[in-house]
Amino acid sequence: MQGDGKRINMKRHILKASGALRHRLRGRHVAWSAAAGVVLAIGYNAAIPLLVSTTDVRATMERMLDGWSGGKSTISGKPEIRFWPEPEVTLPSVKIVSRGPEPRPLAQIDRITASFSLLSALRGESALDDITLVEPTITIERRADGTINWQKPHWLTAPEAATQDDGSPFGDITIENGRLSISDALSGDSGIDLSGIAGTVKWPSYTERLSAQFSLALGGQQVAWAFVCDRPLALFARRSTPIKTSFTSVPLTLSFEGIGNLSLTPFASGHLQFSASSLPTLVAWYRGSADMALPPAGVSIDAKVTTGGKTLKLDELQLTVGGAAATGVLDVTLPGGGSPHIGGTLAFDRIDLNGLPAYMPARPVRSDRLWKMAESYINGWRTDLRISAQDVLAGPLHLEDLATGVMIDGGRALLDIGDSTYAGGRLTGRAQLSTKSLDNGGRLQLTLKDADFAAVFADFGLKGPMPVGNGILNLDVASARPLWETTTGDLSGHLTYSLRNGSLSDFDVHAFTDLVRKGDFFSLSQASDASFDFQTADLEASFADRTARLDRARFVSPSGTISVTGIVPYRNGSLAFAGALEDASASDGQPLRFFVGGSWPNAVVTPLAALVGPN
């Protein structure tokens, strides 16, 4: 038992000694490992710069830029290389110019950063990846002779490039705070300057998919553009290929997906979508101001679009403007030697013009882009549109089954109402702008036949004795002033109104005759307890010099005939009529003459006897 105890104690001492030895060895191993790490890190940072030459990096980047742009690039700044947290090179002050005897600036880049592989560097390869262009300025110029400062790079010089099995890398490019400057000396335009551009182009190799996404601030709004093409070389070689692109912003969104090319006569066929949630917002964004009164309505287009040569066709068109929706087809032609032309058909379910502003905005200055576009369209475009609508609301008018045509040719703009239903009758007409210019007024002609004229007068709020019956109303008025400045006093023209077998409401001819015979003043309302039935009624009125003139009003009935003429000055709304009543039952056969003054419908009738006094 005593021997066993000694052996146990000896074993304990041996284990304790071996543990202490292992602890000392482990401490030395950690120390050696740490020292080796420090040595390797020092060696890494000392050796890598010897393996990665800044001169080679500069030359590699210049070759890449030359290959992308087709120009000549120069990196003036000193390249900087860092290895933590990952290998990256920075090349400052980069300039790209066009090739040739007279180099033109193409791009100026503040600095370029790119990552690279250490293994590639060890193998003697200086491939650069994840390239970022910081604050680049791209310049596109068209000179007076029509030439462009940019030239085609080598991979676009031959159409065959689209079919070559070229797996050469292009790489991913990121742009930070870029700027695009476009000028055109040939057209004399002031140019376009876009700043704050950010985005990425992903193109692994020339034969693979190209995708690009960019954003920038445009007119105070943030916009985004995206583009995808699976066969980019075919597209750049002017061949048709599938593409997808979109433009997104608060004022508008636009997208296209289909087939397209970039030939001298670009072609596209596919699905087009366009939408703007607010016309005022869209126009204010385009014009740079919000001083034009427009209805708070949106607009959207969904169609199959096809372009070919100089034509554009929208098939299966679905158009929405505010609460009005339409389907149809539109064709646009842009001939080289003739006037552009737009034609087609649009079928609306409902058009509500009452959402338009109650007043027309003042004419914009001629330098305004919308004004110039409108003048250019009226004077330069030919238009032939057929428009139909089940319901049209325009002020007090409620038209049904409208069929109209819009025609513009050589400054002549017409709106022809071929057919429509209003108040149970047939309404036709024409609205025409002056052929001189947009600010020279126009003309309106309307014909309403076999309508419920009582309903018509009620729609326009006309009260008092009004002639109604089966007949026809013709209105022909014009204004020499701009439409947005025209008031009732600026109108000139004439009106005819013919009825058969009708009645003059709120007019008791017998009471009226008795009151006139009494020879005293009286209110027209004193003879309003019945209606005057007539066989025929013919009225003619003219408008000029801020005055409406009733040239003739004649009502024929078995009981007698009433004739009235006079004027209504616009300045105060008063009226001055002279009339005669031929009573068929009168024994002397002399007409009763009277004068009507005051204002309608509270007019005051004065018999002629009251004016001339007693004999």
C-alpha positions in Angstrom: 0.0 0.0 0.0 2.9 2.3 0.8 4.6 1.6 -2.6 1.3 2.4 -4.4 1.2 5.8 -2.8 4.7 6.6 -3.8 3.9 5.7 -7.4 0.8 7.9 -7.4 2.7 10.9 -6.1 5.5 10.4 -8.7 2.9 10.3 -11.5 1.4 13.6 -10.2 4.8 15.3 -10.3 5.5 14.0 -13.9 2.1 15.3 -15.1 2.6 18.6 -13.5 6.0 19.0 -15.0 4.8 18.0 -18.5 1.9 20.6 -18.3 4.3 23.4 -17.4 6.5 22.4 -20.4 3.5 22.4 -22.8 2.5 25.8 -21.5 6.0 27.2 -22.1 6.1 25.7 -25.6 2.6 27.0 -26.5 3.6 30.6 -25.4 6.7 30.4 -27.6 4.6 29.1 -30.6 2.2 32.1 -30.3 5.1 34.5 -30.1 6.8 32.9 -33.1 3.5 33.0 -35.0 3.0 36.7 -34.2 6.5 37.5 -35.2 6.1 35.6 -38.5 2.9 37.5 -39.2 4.6 40.8 -38.7 7.5 39.8 -40.9 5.1 38.6 -43.6 3.0 41.8 -43.5 6.2 43.9 -43.7 7.4 41.8 -46.6 3.9 41.9 -48.3 3.8 45.7 -48.2 7.4 46.0 -49.2 7.2 43.5 -52.1 3.8 44.2 -53.7 4.7 47.7 -54.9 7.7 46.1 -56.6 5.3 43.7 -58.3 2.6 46.2 -59.3 4.1 49.0 -61.4 2.3 52.4 -61.4 3.6 52.9 -64.9 2.0 49.6 -66.0 -1.3 50.5 -64.3 -1.4 53.9 -66.0 -0.7 52.4 -69.4 -3.3 49.7 -68.8 -6.0 52.3 -67.9 -5.1 54.5 -70.9 -5.5 51.5 -73.2 -8.8 50.7 -71.7 -10.0 54.2 -72.1 -8.8 54.4 -75.7 -10.6 51.1 -76.4 -13.9 52.4 -74.9 -13.9 55.9 -76.4 -12.0 55.5 -79.7 -10.0 58.6 -78.7 -6.6 59.3 -77.1 -6.4 59.4 -73.3 -3.8 60.9 -71.0 -3.4 60.4 -67.2 -1.5 63.3 -65.8 -1.7 62.7 -62.1 0.5 60.2 -60.2 -1.2 56.8 -59.6 -1.7 55.7 -56.0 -2.0 52.1 -54.9 -3.4 50.8 -51.7 -3.8 47.2 -50.5 -6.2 47.5 -47.5 -9.0 46.5 -47.1 -8.5 45.4 -50.8 -6.1 46.2 -53.6 -7.2 49.4 -55.3 -5.5 51.9 -57.6 -6.4 55.6 -58.0 -5.5 57.6 -61.2 -6.1 61.3 -61.0 -6.5 64.0 -63.7 -7.6 62.0 -66.8 -8.2 63.7 -70.2 -9.6 62.1 -73.4 -9.4 63.9 -76.8 -10.4 62.8 -80.3 -7.7 61.5 -82.7 -6.7 63.5 -85.8 -4.8 66.7 -86.7 -7.2 68.8 -84.6 -8.0 67.0 -81.3 -11.3 67.9 -79.7 -12.1 67.4 -76.0 -14.2 64.3 -75.4 -14.0 63.8 -71.6 -12.3 65.2 -68.5 -12.3 62.9 -65.4 -11.2 64.1 -62.0 -10.0 60.7 -61.0 -10.5 57.0 -61.7 -10.4 54.2 -59.1 -10.2 50.5 -59.9 -9.6 47.2 -58.1 -7.1 44.6 -59.2 -6.1 41.0 -58.4 -2.9 40.3 -56.6 -2.6 36.9 -58.2 -2.9 38.5 -61.7 -0.3 41.0 -60.7 2.0 38.2 -59.6 1.5 36.6 -63.0 2.5 39.8 -64.7 -1.1 40.7 -65.6 -2.5 44.2 -64.8 -6.2 43.6 -65.3 -8.4 46.2 -63.6 -11.9 45.6 -62.4 -14.8 47.6 -60.7 -13.8 50.9 -62.4 -15.3 54.1 -61.0 -15.2 57.4 -62.8 -15.3 60.2 -60.3 -16.7 63.6 -61.5 -16.3 62.9 -65.3 -17.4 65.6 -67.8 -18.4 64.1 -71.2 -18.6 66.6 -74.1 -20.6 65.9 -77.3 -20.2 68.5 -80.0 -21.7 68.8 -83.5 -19.7 71.4 -85.4 -21.1 73.7 -88.1 -20.0 71.2 -90.8 -22.1 68.5 -89.3 -19.2 66.4 -87.9 -19.2 65.0 -84.4 -16.2 65.2 -82.0 -16.6 61.6 -81.0 -15.4 58.8 -83.3 -16.3 55.2 -83.5 -14.1 52.9 -81.4 -12.5 49.9 -83.1 -15.1 47.4 -82.0 -17.8 49.4 -83.8 -16.1 50.2 -87.1 -17.3 47.1 -88.9 -20.8 45.7 -88.9 -19.3 42.2 -88.7 -18.3 43.0 -85.1 -21.9 42.0 -84.2 -21.3 38.4 -85.1 -17.7 38.0 -84.0 -17.1 35.7 -81.0 -15.3 38.4 -79.1 -15.1 37.6 -75.4 -12.8 40.5 -74.7 -13.7 42.0 -71.3 -15.3 45.5 -71.1 -16.0 45.5 -67.3 -18.3 47.3 -65.0 -18.1 51.1 -64.9 -19.5 53.2 -62.1 -20.0 57.0 -62.5 -20.1 59.4 -59.6 -21.3 63.0 -60.0 -20.9 63.0 -63.7 -21.7 65.8 -66.2 -22.9 65.6 -69.8 -22.5 68.7 -72.0 -24.1 68.7 -75.5 -23.8 71.5 -78.0 -24.9 71.9 -81.6 -23.3 74.6 -83.7 -25.2 73.4 -86.8 -28.7 74.1 -85.4 -27.7 77.0 -83.3 -29.3 75.5 -80.2 -28.1 76.7 -76.8 -27.2 73.2 -75.9 -27.9 70.8 -73.0 -25.9 70.6 -69.7 -26.8 67.7 -67.4 -25.0 67.4 -64.0 -25.2 65.2 -61.0 -25.2 62.0 -63.1 -24.6 58.7 -61.1 -25.0 55.2 -62.2 -23.4 51.9 -63.4 -22.8 50.2 -66.8 -22.4 46.4 -66.5 -20.9 44.8 -69.6 -18.8 41.7 -68.7 -17.6 41.3 -72.3 -18.6 42.6 -75.8 -20.7 39.5 -76.5 -22.6 39.5 -73.2 -25.6 41.4 -71.9 -25.2 45.2 -71.5 -27.2 46.8 -68.7 -27.1 50.4 -67.5 -28.7 52.4 -64.8 -28.3 56.1 -64.3 -29.9 58.8 -62.2 -29.6 62.6 -62.2 -31.4 65.8 -61.2 -33.3 67.3 -64.1 -35.3 70.5 -63.7 -35.4 70.1 -60.0 -36.7 66.5 -60.2 -34.7 63.3 -59.7 -34.9 61.0 -62.7 -33.7 57.5 -63.4 -32.9 55.8 -66.7 -32.4 52.1 -67.2 -31.4 50.1 -70.3 -30.9 46.4 -71.0 -29.7 44.7 -74.3 -28.7 41.1 -74.6 -26.9 41.6 -78.0 -25.3 45.0 -77.6 -22.8 44.6 -80.5 -25.7 43.9 -82.9 -27.5 47.0 -81.6 -24.4 49.2 -82.1 -23.8 47.6 -85.5 -27.2 49.0 -86.5 -29.0 45.7 -86.5 -32.3 44.9 -84.9 -32.1 43.3 -81.4 -34.3 43.0 -78.3 -34.0 46.0 -76.0 -35.7 47.2 -72.8 -35.5 50.7 -71.5 -37.3 52.9 -69.0 -37.3 56.5 -67.8 -38.8 57.2 -64.3 -39.5 60.4 -62.5 -42.2 62.1 -60.4 -43.6 64.1 -63.4 -43.6 61.1 -65.9 -42.7 57.5 -66.4 -41.9 55.9 -69.8 -40.9 52.4 -70.7 -40.4 50.4 -73.9 -39.8 46.7 -74.5 -39.3 45.2 -77.9 -37.1 45.2 -81.0 -35.0 48.2 -82.0 -31.9 49.3 -83.9 -29.7 52.4 -84.2 -29.5 52.6 -88.0 -29.7 55.8 -90.0 -33.5 55.2 -90.0 -34.0 53.9 -86.5 -36.5 51.1 -86.1 -38.5 50.0 -83.1 -41.4 47.6 -82.5 -42.7 46.7 -79.2 -44.8 47.7 -76.1 -44.7 51.4 -75.1 -46.1 52.8 -71.8 -46.2 56.5 -70.9 -47.8 58.1 -67.9 -47.9 61.5 -66.2 -49.9 61.8 -63.0 -50.4 65.5 -63.3 -50.4 67.7 -66.4 -49.7 70.9 -64.4 -46.7 69.2 -62.8 -45.4 67.9 -66.1 -45.8 71.2 -68.0 -44.2 73.1 -65.1 -41.3 70.7 -65.1 -40.9 71.1 -68.9 -41.3 74.9 -68.9 -39.4 75.5 -65.7 -42.4 77.5 -64.2 -46.0 76.8 -63.1 -47.7 79.9 -64.5 -50.0 78.0 -66.9 -53.5 77.1 -65.7 -54.2 73.5 -66.5 -56.6 71.0 -65.0 -55.2 68.7 -62.3 -55.5 65.7 -64.6 -53.1 63.0 -65.6 -52.4 61.3 -68.9 -51.3 57.8 -69.9 -50.6 55.9 -73.1 -50.3 52.2 -73.5 -49.8 51.0 -77.1 -48.0 48.7 -79.5 -45.5 51.1 -81.2 -43.9 50.5 -84.6 -41.4 52.8 -86.4 -40.2 52.3 -89.9 -38.3 54.8 -92.1 -40.0 58.1 -91.1 -43.2 56.7 -89.7 -44.5 56.0 -86.3 -47.6 53.9 -85.7 -49.5 53.3 -82.4 -51.7 50.3 -82.6 -54.0 48.9 -79.9 -53.7 52.4 -78.3 -55.2 53.0 -74.9 -55.2 56.7 -74.1 -56.3 58.2 -70.8 -56.6 61.9 -70.2 -58.0 62.9 -66.8 -61.2 60.9 -66.5 -61.5 60.4 -70.3 -60.4 57.0 -71.7 -60.0 56.3 -75.4 -58.9 53.5 -77.7 -57.8 53.7 -81.3 -54.9 54.0 -83.8 -52.5 56.8 -84.5 -50.1 57.2 -87.5 -47.3 59.8 -87.6 -45.4 60.5 -90.8 -42.2 62.6 -90.9 -41.4 63.0 -94.6 -38.1 64.6 -95.6 -39.5 67.1 -98.1 -43.1 67.6 -96.9 -45.0 68.5 -93.8 -45.2 66.1 -90.9 -48.6 64.4 -90.7 -50.6 62.8 -87.9 -53.8 60.8 -88.5 -55.9 58.2 -87.0 -59.0 57.5 -84.9 -59.8 57.9 -81.2 -62.9 56.6 -79.6 -63.6 58.0 -76.1 -66.2 56.8 -73.6 -66.6 60.2 -72.0 -65.0 63.7 -72.4 -65.5 66.2 -69.6 -64.2 69.6 -70.6 -65.6 71.2 -67.4 -62.5 70.3 -65.6 -60.6 72.9 -67.6 -59.8 76.2 -65.9 -62.7 78.7 -65.8 -60.4 81.2 -67.5 -57.8 80.9 -70.3 -54.3 81.8 -69.3 -52.7 84.9 -70.7 -50.7 84.4 -73.8 -47.2 83.3 -73.0 -44.3 85.2 -74.5 -43.1 84.0 -77.9 -39.9 82.7 -76.4 -41.8 80.2 -74.3 -41.2 76.6 -75.4 -44.8 75.6 -75.3 -45.9 78.6 -77.4 -43.2 77.9 -80.0 -44.2 74.3 -80.1 -47.9 75.2 -80.6 -47.1 77.7 -83.4 -44.7 75.2 -85.0 -47.4 72.5 -84.9 -50.2 74.7 -86.2 -48.1 76.1 -89.0 -46.0 73.1 -89.9 -48.0 69.9 -89.2 -50.9 68.3 -91.1 -53.4 66.6 -88.9 -56.4 64.5 -89.7 -58.0 62.9 -86.7 -61.4 61.2 -86.3 -62.7 61.5 -82.7 -65.8 60.0 -81.3 -67.3 60.0 -77.8 -70.3 58.6 -76.2 -70.7 61.6 -73.8 -69.2 65.1 -73.9 -69.6 67.7 -71.2 -68.7 71.3 -72.1 -70.2 73.9 -69.9 -74.0 73.6 -70.0 -73.7 71.3 -73.1 -74.2 67.6 -72.8 -73.5 66.0 -76.1 -74.1 62.4 -76.9 -72.7 60.1 -79.7 -70.3 62.8 -80.9 -68.5 62.3 -84.2 -65.9 64.9 -85.0 -62.8 65.5 -87.0 -59.7 67.6 -86.2 -57.9 69.0 -89.3 -54.8 71.1 -89.4 -53.1 72.1 -92.7 -50.9 75.0 -93.5 -51.9 77.1 -90.4 -55.6 76.3 -90.9 -57.0 74.5 -87.9 -60.6 73.1 -88.0 -62.8 71.1 -85.6 -65.7 69.7 -87.5 -68.7 68.3 -85.6 -70.1 65.9 -88.1 -72.8 64.6 -85.9 -73.9 64.7 -82.3 -77.1 64.6 -80.2 -78.0 67.5 -77.9 -81.3 68.0 -76.1 -82.9 65.4 -78.3 -81.8 67.2 -81.5 -79.0 67.0 -84.0 -76.0 69.4 -83.4 -73.4 70.0 -86.1 -70.8 72.7 -86.5 -67.3 73.9 -87.1 -64.7 75.7 -85.0 -61.9 77.3 -87.0 -58.7 79.1 -85.9 -57.5 82.1 -87.9 -55.0 81.2 -90.6 -52.8 84.1 -89.6 -51.5 82.9 -86.3 -52.6 81.6 -82.9 -53.3 85.1 -81.5 -55.7 86.2 -84.3 -58.9 84.7 -83.0 -61.2 82.3 -84.9 -64.8 81.4 -85.9 -67.5 79.2 -84.5 -70.5 77.9 -86.5 -73.2 75.7 -85.0 -76.5 74.3 -86.2 -79.0 72.7 -83.8 -82.1 71.1 -85.4 -85.2 69.5 -83.9 -84.1 69.9 -80.3 -86.0 70.5 -77.2 -85.3 74.2 -77.1 -86.9 74.6 -73.7 -84.2 72.3 -72.3 -81.6 74.3 -74.3 -82.6 77.6 -72.8 -82.8 76.1 -69.3 -79.2 74.7 -69.7 -78.0 78.2 -70.5 -80.0 79.9 -67.7 -82.2 82.0 -70.0 -85.5 83.0 -68.4 -88.6 84.9 -69.4 -90.7 84.5 -72.5 -88.7 82.2 -74.8 -89.9 80.7 -78.1 -89.8 76.9 -78.3 -91.0 74.4 -80.8 -89.8 72.3 -83.7 -87.2 74.2 -85.7 -83.6 75.0 -86.3 -81.0 77.4 -84.7 -78.0 78.7 -86.6 -75.1 80.5 -84.9 -72.1 82.0 -86.7 -69.8 84.2 -84.5 -66.1 85.2 -84.8 -63.5 87.1 -82.9 -60.4 88.9 -84.1 -58.8 88.7 -80.6 -56.9 85.7 -79.2 -59.2 83.0 -78.0 -57.8 83.2 -74.4 -58.6 86.9 -74.3 -62.0 86.9 -76.1 -65.0 88.0 -74.1 -68.7 88.3 -75.2 -68.1 91.9 -76.3 -65.4 90.8 -78.7 -67.7 88.6 -80.8 -69.3 89.5 -84.1 -71.6 87.5 -86.3 -75.3 86.5 -86.5 -77.9 84.1 -85.3 -81.1 82.8 -87.0 -83.8 80.9 -85.2 -86.8 79.4 -87.1 -89.7 77.5 -85.5 -92.9 75.8 -86.6 -95.9 75.1 -84.5 -94.4 76.3 -81.3 -95.1 78.5 -78.3 -93.8 81.6 -76.6 -93.6 80.6 -72.9 -94.7 82.8 -70.1 -96.5 85.2 -72.5 -100.3 85.8 -72.3 -101.0 87.5 -75.6 -104.5 88.5 -74.6 -103.4 90.1 -71.3 -100.5 91.8 -73.2 -103.0 93.2 -75.8 -105.3 94.5 -73.1 -102.4 96.2 -71.2 -101.1 97.8 -74.4 -104.6 99.1 -75.3 -104.8 100.7 -71.8 -101.9 102.9 -72.9 -100.0 102.8 -69.6 -96.6 101.5 -68.5 -96.6 97.9 -67.3 -94.2 95.1 -66.4 -93.9 92.2 -68.8 -94.4 89.9 -65.9 -98.0 91.1 -65.7 -98.7 89.2 -69.0 -96.9 85.9 -68.0 -99.7 83.6 -66.9 -100.1 81.8 -70.2 -98.3 80.8 -73.4 -98.6 82.2 -76.9 -99.0 79.5 -79.5 -97.8 80.4 -82.9 -97.6 78.7 -86.4 -94.2 80.1 -87.3 -91.5 82.1 -85.6 -88.5 83.7 -87.3 -85.7 85.5 -85.5 -82.5 87.1 -86.7 -79.9 88.7 -84.5 -76.4 90.2 -85.2 -73.5 90.9 -82.9 -70.9 93.6 -83.3 -69.3 96.5 -81.5 -70.2 95.1 -78.0 -73.9 95.2 -78.9 -76.4 92.5 -79.8 -79.0 93.6 -82.3 -82.3 91.9 -82.8 -82.8 92.6 -86.5 -86.1 90.7 -86.7 -88.4 88.7 -84.6 -91.8 87.7 -86.1 -94.4 85.4 -84.5 -97.4 84.4 -86.6 -100.5 82.9 -85.1 -104.2 82.6 -86.0 -104.9 85.3 -83.4 -102.4 87.8 -84.7 -98.7 88.6 -85.4 -96.0 90.1 -83.2 -93.0 91.8 -84.6 -90.0 93.1 -82.5 -86.6 94.7 -83.3 -84.1 96.4 -81.1 -80.7 96.3 -79.4 -79.0 94.9 -76.3 -75.8 96.8 -75.4 -73.3 94.6 -73.5 -72.0 97.3 -71.3 -75.0 97.3 -68.9 -77.2 94.4 -70.1 -80.2 96.7 -70.7 -82.4 96.4 -73.8 -84.3 98.7 -76.1 -87.0 97.0 -78.3 -89.7 98.4 -80.5 -92.6 96.1 -81.4 -95.9 95.9 -83.1 -98.9 93.5 -82.4 -101.3 92.9 -85.2 -104.5 91.7 -83.6 -106.6 89.7 -86.0 -109.7 90.5 -84.0 -109.1 94.2 -84.1 -111.8 96.1 -86.0 -109.6 99.0 -87.1 -106.8 96.7 -88.5 -104.2 99.0 -87.0 -101.3 97.3 -85.2 -100.6 98.1 -81.5 -97.1 99.6 -81.2 -95.1 99.4 -78.0 -91.6 99.9 -76.6 -89.7 97.5 -74.3 -87.0 98.7 -72.0 -85.2 97.8 -68.8 -83.4 94.5 -68.6 -84.4 90.9 -69.4 -86.6 89.3 -68.1 -87.8 92.1 -65.9 -88.6 94.3 -68.8 -91.0 97.3 -68.8 -93.4 97.7 -71.7 -94.5 101.2 -72.8 -97.4 101.5 -75.2 -96.8 104.0 -78.0 -99.8 106.0 -76.7 -98.0 106.6 -73.5 -94.9 107.9 -75.4 -96.7 110.4 -77.7 -99.3 111.6 -75.1 -102.8 112.7 -75.8 -103.7 114.4 -79.0 
